[in-house]
């Protein structure tokens, strides 16, 4: 899914990859970033902890806005995105929670570039490097994934029930609660 953020001069590509085996996500990110246009950054996530594309979309938006403020933690959109995606203030803790681990088979990916063509080319280079085609279905929710996300984001059943009382289904309620936690990080920086 590609989105243009005109007001920020950025294009983001959010997708996933299924059944990949990555031993060192940091090495892969650094290697791939070197092969992308200078205006592109990429970030991998454990797809089993991503609450749909909306989760990463709002993490990127908040990261971009925070980079323009004096409260930023890093100088990189990719690193700020990890912080927001995990709703954590500490880089290593965020990576430990939502970053790729050696046993991850499903990865989520965010490509952040200046324009649409660069984002598309960046995704193509990542796909070729991984030897896998993008698979957005890894971003969708399942019962097991919902439980993992609830645990990672400390979302109680009471919160979930309350959020879904307004008529949204439990899956959308979970996404809304995760996005809320993403947004609230900026108040804790």
C-alpha positions as a printed Julia matrix, in Angstrom:
189×3 Matrix{Float64}:
   0.0     0.0    0.0
   1.53    3.27  -1.08
   0.46    6.61   0.37
   1.65   10.08  -0.53
   2.04   12.48   2.4
   1.99   15.65   0.36
   2.16   18.01   3.34
   5.43   16.37   4.43
   6.92   15.74   1.0
   7.12   11.99   1.61
   5.76    8.82   0.08
   5.45    5.7    2.16
   5.1     2.11   1.1
   3.75   -0.33   3.7
   3.7    -4.03   2.98
   4.69   -7.4    4.33
   6.61  -10.52   3.43
   5.67  -14.08   4.32
   7.93  -17.04   5.12
  11.22  -15.2    5.06
  14.21  -16.06   7.2
  16.21  -13.11   8.42
  19.06  -13.7   10.81
  20.22  -10.11  11.2
  17.6    -7.44  10.48
  19.99   -4.58  11.27
  22.51   -5.85   8.71
  19.79   -6.27   6.09
  18.38   -2.79   6.75
  21.83   -1.22   6.49
  22.67   -3.19   3.35
  19.39   -2.33   1.66
  19.47    1.32   2.7
  22.84    1.6    0.97
  21.24    0.31  -2.23
  18.27    2.67  -2.15
  18.12    6.26  -3.31
  19.66    8.65  -0.82
  16.22   10.02   0.06
  14.81    6.63   1.13
  14.77    4.88   4.48
  13.41    1.45   5.31
  12.35   -0.25   8.5
  11.38   -3.86   9.16
   8.96   -5.01  11.86
   7.75   -8.28  13.3
   4.5    -8.56  11.32
   2.95  -10.62  14.12
   2.89   -7.44  16.23
   1.59   -5.06  13.56
  -2.09   -4.15  13.85
  -2.74   -3.69  10.11
  -1.23   -1.13   7.75
  -2.98    1.62   9.75
  -0.71    0.94  12.72
   2.44    1.59  10.67
   0.88    4.46   8.73
   0.17    6.39  11.92
   3.57    5.47  13.34
   5.22    7.04  10.28
   3.02   10.15  10.49
   3.87   10.66  14.14
   7.56   10.02  13.48
   7.68   12.62  10.72
   5.9    15.19  12.88
   8.18   14.45  15.83
  11.33   14.8   13.72
  10.27   18.36  13.02
  10.07   19.12  16.74
  12.72   19.53  19.39
  11.52   16.36  21.16
  12.85   13.88  18.63
  14.9    10.97  19.87
  16.8    10.2   16.67
  17.63   11.88  13.38
  16.17    9.04  11.33
  12.55    8.65  10.23
  13.02    4.88  10.28
  14.19    4.83  13.9
  11.49    7.27  15.02
   8.94    5.06  13.27
  10.06    2.05  15.33
   9.61    4.08  18.51
   6.11    5.14  17.54
   5.12    1.74  16.18
   5.97    0.26  19.57
   4.9     3.29  21.64
   8.26    3.22  23.43
  10.76    5.97  24.29
  13.82    3.72  24.22
  15.19    2.66  20.85
  16.6    -0.71  21.91
  13.47   -1.66  23.83
  11.29   -0.79  20.83
  13.5    -2.85  18.51
  13.5    -5.76  20.95
   9.7    -5.74  21.06
   8.56   -4.97  17.52
  11.69   -5.37  15.45
  12.53   -8.5   13.52
  13.91  -11.35  15.56
  15.89  -14.31  14.21
  12.81  -16.56  14.43
  10.44  -14.13  12.62
   9.03  -15.55   9.43
   6.6   -12.75   8.62
   7.96   -9.26   8.26
   6.27   -5.91   7.84
   8.15   -3.25   5.93
   7.94    0.52   5.68
   9.74    2.32   2.87
   9.86    6.1    3.29
  10.99    8.17   0.29
  10.66   11.61  -1.22
   8.52   10.49  -4.17
   6.35    7.65  -5.47
   8.88    6.35  -8.01
  11.6     6.04  -5.38
   9.24    4.23  -3.0
   8.24    1.77  -5.72
  11.88    1.23  -6.72
  12.83    0.78  -3.06
  10.18   -1.88  -2.54
  11.34   -3.65  -5.7
  14.96   -3.72  -4.45
  13.86   -5.1   -1.07
  11.78   -7.8   -2.79
  14.69   -8.83  -4.99
  17.1    -8.86  -2.05
  14.75  -11.02   0.03
  13.84  -13.2   -2.94
  10.18  -12.8   -2.03
   7.16  -10.94  -3.32
   5.27   -8.58  -1.01
   2.3   -10.13   0.78
   0.01   -7.61   2.48
  -1.96  -10.42   4.12
   0.69  -10.65   6.87
  -0.56   -7.27   8.07
  -4.1    -8.58   8.62
  -5.32   -9.64  12.05
  -5.96  -13.16  13.29
  -7.03  -14.43  16.73
  -3.44  -15.4   17.61
  -2.08  -12.09  16.34
  -4.68  -10.15  18.33
  -3.53  -11.88  21.52
   0.14  -11.16  20.76
  -0.61   -7.49  20.07
  -2.74   -7.17  23.22
   0.14   -8.56  25.28
   2.81   -6.4   23.61
   0.75   -3.21  24.01
  -0.73   -4.15  27.39
  -4.32   -3.89  26.12
  -6.82   -5.34  28.57
 -10.02   -7.14  27.68
 -11.92   -4.34  29.41
 -10.31   -1.76  27.1
 -11.1    -3.87  24.07
 -14.7    -4.4   25.13
 -15.17   -0.71  25.87
 -13.61    0.35  22.56
 -15.84   -2.04  20.63
 -18.99   -0.91  22.5
 -19.34    1.99  20.08
 -20.3    -0.45  17.35
 -16.92   -1.28  15.8
 -15.81   -4.89  15.69
 -13.13   -6.19  18.04
 -10.45   -6.12  15.34
 -11.03   -2.44  14.53
 -11.21   -1.66  18.24
  -7.77   -3.23  18.68
  -6.36   -1.21  15.77
  -7.86    1.97  17.26
  -6.31    1.24  20.67
  -2.88    0.57  19.16
  -3.05    3.75  17.07
  -4.05    5.65  20.22
  -0.97    4.34  22.02
   1.17    5.3   19.03
  -0.2     8.85  19.16
   0.17    9.13  22.93
   3.93    8.49  22.78
   4.48   12.11  21.78
   2.98   13.22  25.11
   5.59   11.2   26.99
   8.67   12.5   25.15
